[in-house]
Amino acid sequence: MRNKSNYINQSFLYKDDEIRVEEVNKGKLLALIKLISDEAANNNFNICFYHLDDYIIDNYSADDLLEIAKRE
């Protein structure tokens, strides 16, 4: 670990920056949607997908995303 500011993968990180990795799988997404649906006063809400980059496209099929978005 370096003790100075530096570039890593085209991103500048300062000496005391903290790095957090966030990751979710299909099962956790479906469980979250069920929780929201069960607790919502009505089922009138939208699902938005952010960061549909190569990693997501390679690891989630169109059917997976449709299943998550349908909330059934």
C-alpha positions, 0 to 999 in steps of 0.5 A, spaced: 500 500 500 502 506 498 502 512 502 502 518 497 496 520 492 497 517 485 493 514 479 490 507 479 486 505 473 485 512 470 482 515 477 486 519 481 486 517 489 489 521 494 493 519 500 487 518 505 482 516 500 478 510 502 476 505 496 469 501 497 467 495 492 459 494 491 457 488 488 450 485 488 447 478 485 441 477 482 438 473 488 439 479 492 436 484 487 430 479 487 429 479 495 430 487 495 424 488 490 420 483 494 421 487 500 420 493 497 413 490 494 411 487 500 412 494 504 410 499 499 403 502 500 402 500 493 406 497 487 407 503 483 414 504 483 419 504 478 426 500 477 432 503 474 438 500 472 445 504 473 452 502 470 450 497 465 457 496 463 460 490 460 461 487 467 453 487 468 452 485 460 456 479 461 453 477 467 446 478 467 442 476 461 436 480 458 431 475 461 435 476 468 434 484 467 426 483 465 425 478 471 428 483 476 424 489 473 417 485 472 417 484 480 413 478 480 
